């Protein structure tokens, strides 16, 4: 009934859990588990080979000789699907029947399968740490029952069940890139589907960590992100309640893209064709500029100048630099600083972390409150709060200012590169 496609890359610690939860799911819904080993170098291969089918679970596995990214792995998995419905399960995520779901919710779900609905959205939750640096885990519902999928941002391929024939006959596949491949895929899906439902019977639990988009900023990654954005822009917009899907996705991706470009503006500005395309893309600024009445730079060279201005200030001030939030904004600025030999002392993030507890040798501190309490107050520290939502960034700054006891000489909130201009002038004037 349900094929479950799981890309595996150095996921040995999760193989047993994947099998356990799929076997439990199969008690009510027969499953086909498709494991695609994307060139793992740990013990994933041997652990996958030990998995045996059970009464209600078929098992298929295939190994790719070269690590090619989750998009390619999922496409390989799609070619192996034999059940009428399919879903994508990241190796460290979970999928299960909700224990609190009413019997009628389950009955409705199975009726959806009988009606051959193209896409069924699952109840999706995010598994993260509390924002006050506590270690206990909580479940935050991302997509409640009344969530409007057609007017909101749709980002990931997980958390949905797809009709296999719909995927097969539509020809929709993942782009062979490592960044934003699922954004292009799911946007095209929502532009093409005809029958859509959502259910609270099955729950998808997504685990957040710092190994995602934010830590993939590189010269190659911004070019991949551009490929994904161009693919989204090429999609035919449905003339119905989904008419804003492509526009909303392009607006969102434009905001992310500028931060993937930020550390590489010199390289970007040396490519005339790329500059021409980007200039057209950012004509008129972003929606956030219109809301805040901010005037964005008119040319990409202005963004490079702003970047240089921040670097120059930090070099001259000799302030100790701290960051809050392991976000695409923070990582982009950090990459810029590292290229200019500016040391970053620490990154605070109460929710996310990287596997070794650091990013490129920079310590990631989960308990900001404890850190600020234990370290002596100095007047030579600056905190940069990088967050795409300026309102959230301001709230973080307010909370940390109350607990930091003047540990930071300056706190700045950054959501777009050109908003740092006010900060730069403010600091220069203060000095």
C-alpha positions, 0 to 999 in steps of 0.5 A, spaced: 500 500 500 505 505 501 512 505 499 517 509 504 523 511 500 529 513 505 536 516 502 541 513 507 548 517 507 552 515 514 546 514 517 548 507 521 545 510 528 538 510 525 538 504 520 534 500 526 530 505 528 527 506 521 526 499 520 522 499 527 517 504 526 516 502 519 514 495 521 510 498 527 506 502 521 505 496 517 501 493 522 495 498 519 498 499 513 502 494 509 509 497 507 515 497 502 521 500 505 526 502 500 533 504 502 538 508 498 545 508 500 548 514 497 555 512 498 555 511 505 562 510 508 560 508 515 557 501 517 550 503 513 551 498 508 552 492 513 546 494 517 542 495 511 544 488 509 541 485 515 534 488 514 529 482 513 522 483 510 516 481 515 509 479 514 507 486 512 513 489 510 517 488 503 524 491 503 528 493 497 535 496 498 540 499 493 547 502 493 550 508 489 557 508 488 558 515 489 555 520 494 550 524 489 545 527 494 538 526 497 535 528 490 538 523 486 537 518 491 530 519 492 529 519 484 533 512 484 528 510 490 522 512 485 524 507 480 523 502 485 516 503 487 511 498 486 506 500 491 500 505 489 502 510 494 509 513 496 512 517 501 519 520 503 522 519 510 529 522 512 533 517 515 533 521 522 525 522 522 519 518 524 512 516 521 507 513 525 499 513 526 498 518 531 496 515 538 491 520 540 487 520 533 480 518 533 478 512 529 474 516 525 480 520 523 483 513 521 477 511 517 477 518 513 485 517 511 483 510 508 477 513 504 482 518 501 487 512 499 481 509 496 479 515 492 486 515 489 487 522 492 494 525 489 497 528 495 495 527 502 499 532 507 500 528 514 500 532 521 507 534 521 511 536 527 518 538 529 522 535 534 527 541 537 529 544 543 526 549 547 528 556 546 530 557 553 536 553 552 532 547 556 535 540 554 528 537 554 525 535 547 518 538 545 513 537 539 511 543 535 505 542 530 508 545 524 501 544 520 495 544 524 488 542 521 486 548 518 493 550 515 492 553 508 497 549 504 496 553 497 497 560 501 503 558 505 510 556 503 511 549 501 518 547 502 520 540 503 518 533 500 517 530 507 510 530 511 506 528 505 503 521 502 503 521 494 499 517 489 505 513 485 501 513 479 501 521 479 508 521 480 510 516 475 505 520 469 507 527 471 514 526 470 516 530 476 523 528 479 528 531 483 533 536 480 540 532 481 543 538 486 544 538 493 541 544 495 533 546 495 532 540 490 526 538 495 523 545 494 523 545 486 520 538 487 514 540 492 512 546 488 512 543 482 507 537 485 503 542 488 502 546 481 500 539 478 496 536 483 488 535 482 486 532 488 489 534 495 487 532 502 490 532 509 490 528 515 491 527 522 491 520 522 498 519 521 504 523 524 511 525 521 516 528 526 522 532 523 528 532 527 532 539 526 539 540 526 545 544 524 546 540 518 541 543 513 541 548 508 544 553 513 551 550 513 551 548 505 553 555 503 559 555 498 561 557 491 558 551 488 551 551 493 549 558 490 549 556 483 545 550 485 540 554 489 540 558 482 538 552 478 532 550 483 530 557 483 530 558 475 526 551 475 521 554 480 520 560 476 519 556 469 513 552 472 506 554 469 502 557 475 495 554 476 489 559 475 485 557 481 486 557 489 494 555 487 495 561 483 500 564 488 504 558 489 510 559 484 510 567 486 510 565 494 516 560 493 520 565 488 519 571 493 522 566 499 527 563 495 530 570 493 530 572 500 535 566 501 539 566 495 542 573 497 545 570 503 548 564 499 551 570 494 553 574 500 560 571 501 561 571 494 559 577 491 566 579 488 565 572 484 558 574 482 560 581 480 565 578 475 560 574 471 556 579 467 551 574 465 549 572 472 549 580 474 544 581 469 540 575 471 540 577 478 539 585 477 532 583 474 531 578 479 531 583 485 528 589 481 524 593 486 527 589 492 523 584 496 517 584 499 520 585 506 523 592 503 516 594 501 513 593 508 519 596 512 520 602 507 527 600 506 531 602 500 535 596 497 541 597 493 540 598 486 546 594 484 549 588 486 556 592 487 552 595 493 551 589 497 559 587 496 560 594 499 556 593 505 559 587 506 566 590 506 564 596 510 562 591 516 569 587 515 572 593 515 569 596 522 570 589 525 577 589 523 578 596 526 574 595 532 577 589 534 571 587 538 570 579 539 564 577 535 559 572 537 553 570 533 546 567 535 542 562 531 545 557 526 541 560 520 543 561 513 544 569 515 549 567 520 553 562 517 553 567 510 556 572 515 561 568 518 563 565 512 565 572 509 568 574 516 572 567 516 575 569 509 577 576 511 581 572 517 576 575 523 575 570 528 568 568 531 568 566 538 562 562 539 555 561 536 549 561 540 543 556 538 539 553 543 535 549 538 540 546 533 547 544 533 552 540 528 555 533 529 561 535 533 558 541 536 562 546 532 562 549 525 568 550 522 572 550 529 567 555 532 564 552 538 556 552 538 553 553 545 546 551 546 545 554 553 546 561 552 544 563 559 549 559 562 555 561 558 553 569 559 552 567 567 559 564 567 563 568 563 566 575 565 563 581 563 567 585 558 566 591 553 569 588 547 564 583 545 559 584 539 553 579 538 550 579 531 543 575 531 542 573 524 534 571 522 530 571 516 524 574 520 526 580 523 521 580 528 524 574 531 531 577 531 528 583 535 525 578 540 531 574 541 535 581 542 531 583 547 531 576 551 539 576 551 540 583 553 536 582 559 540 576 561 547 578 558 548 583 564 552 588 559 556 582 556 555 585 549 558 592 547 553 591 541 547 587 539 545 587 531 539 584 528 540 582 521 535 579 516 537 582 509 544 585 507 542 592 506 539 593 513 546 592 516 547 599 513 543 603 519 548 599 524 554 601 521 552 608 521 550 607 528 556 604 530 561 609 527 557 615 530 557 612 537 565 611 536 
